[in-house]
Amino acid sequence: MKKQLGELAFKLAGVQYHVEPNVLENKQVIIGFEHTTMMDAVLSIALFQIHGIKIHTLIKKELFKGPFKPLLEGIGGIAVDRKSNRDIVTQMVEQFQNNDTFNLVIAPEATRAKNGEERRPIRTGFWHIAKAANVPIVFLFVNQKTKKGGIFGKIYPTDLDSDLAKIKAMYKEYTGLDIVIPEPKN
């Protein structure tokens, strides 16, 4: 039933999807671009339903109240206390260590400026989590302009600056999306 609902979401949105074989593993950090509308999130969730992938995503703990709590937990939400003494990387590494399968989905794209023109560099927490947990970073995309989406590749984190350059190049080549990465620290 979930698979059929996921396929229906893509059909209604008029978006085609493709998942490269042998990309997904039992444990991974999945990053997604371009996160421009709520429909991108809906289609991403639909894609995971189609392929039977149970996902988790970080959501600020303040949203886990009242009727939203079971809904957020049902979609794999993990309540994050941003004021906690325990950093998020350590918390996520523990999740990877304590589970046979664990798929953490993150949209690291920085918020666009209010005028919609300025694009800020992506946030890099996903890389630090994947590196510390010793899991691959898998690439997901939904592009509303081309009406295409899917999962197309992965890398195993080694060096932040070179990995970000690879991610940028791979997204540009495969999807046409031009993500903005932070300037190298060197």
N, C-alpha and C positions, 0 to 999 in steps of 0.2 A: 504494500500500500504506500509506504514512504517513497519507494522508487517511482511509482506512478505519479505521485504528487510532485516530486521533484522534476520529473520530465514534463509534467503539465506546466509548471512554473516557467520552464525554459520556452515551451511552445507559446504560451501566452505573451511572454516578453519578446518573442521573436529572436531569441539568441541561440546560436549553435554552440555546442561545447565539445571538447575533446580532452581526454586524459591520456597522456603518454604512458605506454605500458612500462612496467618495472621501475616507476619513479617512487611510488609510495612504499613506505616501510611500516613497521609496527610502532615506531617512535620517531617523531619528527616535529619540527617547528615549521608551520605552513604560513608563508607570508602572502598577502594579497594586495594587488594594485589593480585598478585604480579605484579607490574608495570615494566616489563622488556623490552617490545617492544611496538611499536605504535599499533600493532595488539591487545594488551590487551585493549587499549583505544577504538579501533574500536568495539571490541566485547562487551565491557561494554555499549557503546552507542547503539549498536544493541539490547542488552538485554532490555534496557530502552524503545526502540521503540516497541519491541514485546509486552511489558506489558503496553504501553501507559503512561509511566512515564515521565513527563516533568522535566528535570534536569537543574541545574545550577552548574557552577564550576568557581573557581577563576583563573583568567589569568592576568598576569601583563599588565597594561594599555598601555605600549609601543607597544604591538602587535595590538592594536585596531586602526590601520591606514589603509587608502586606501581601497583596495578591501577586506582585511581581516576583517574589522570591521563588515560588515553585516553577514559574515560567522560565526565569533565568537559569535556574538549576537544570531544568528540563532540556534546555538548548546547550548545556555544557558550560554555563557560566561559572567562573571561579571568582568569588568575592575577594577583592584586593584592598587591603588596608594600606593606603599610601602613606599613612603616618606611623606605620609599624616600625619597630626597630629592626625587624627582619627584612632584608631586601627581597625584591620580587625574584631576582635571579635565583637566590638560594631556595626560595619557596617552590619555584618551578622545577629546579633540579631535583628536589625531593619528590615531586610528583612523577617525574620521569623514572626515578629510581624505584618508586613504590608501585609501579604499574607495569604489567606486561605489554600493554599497548597504551600509547598516549599521544594524541595529536593536538598540539597547541596551535591555534590559529590566531595570527596577529596581523592587523592592518597598520603597518608602521608609517604610513604616509602622514606627514605633518599637515596640520590644518592649513587650509588656504587662507590667504588674507581676505579681509572682509570685502575688498573690491573684486575678488576672484581672479586677480591677475598674478599676484606674487605667489610663487611656490617656494616653500621652505624645504630644506633638506630632510630626508626621512630620519626617523628616530632609529637608534641602533640596538635597543634593548633585546630585540629578537635574536640578533647575532650573539650577544653575550649569553643569553639563555642557551642557545643551541651549542655554543662552544663549551660552556661549563657542563652541560648535560651529555656532551659527546654524541649529538644526534645531527642528522642532516637538516638543511634548510630547503624546503620544497616551495616551488613557485606556482602561485595561483593567480589568475587574472580574469577580470570581467571588463570588457571594453564596450560601453554602450554605443559608441560611434560606429564601430565595425560590426557590432552585434555578434561578438564571439567571446568565448570564455573557456577556461579549462585549467588543467595542470600540465606543465610542460617541461619541467626540469628540476634539478637539485644540485646543491653543492654541500660539501662537508667543510665547516668553518676551519680556517687556518690562521689567516691574518686579516684583521678588520679592514684596512684600507684596500688591499688587493681583492678581498671578497666583495666589498661594496662595488668596486669597479666592475667585477665580473657580473654581479647581479644587474647593475645598470645596463651593461652591454647585452646581456641575455634577454632582458625585458625589451630593450629597444629592437633587437633583431627578431625576436619571436612575435612580439605583440605590437610593436610600433610605439609603445609607451615610453616616454622620456622621463624617468624618475630623477629627482634631484638628490644627490648624495652629499654628505658633509665633506668639507675640504679635508684632505689627508692631514694627519697629525704630525707627519715628519717635518 
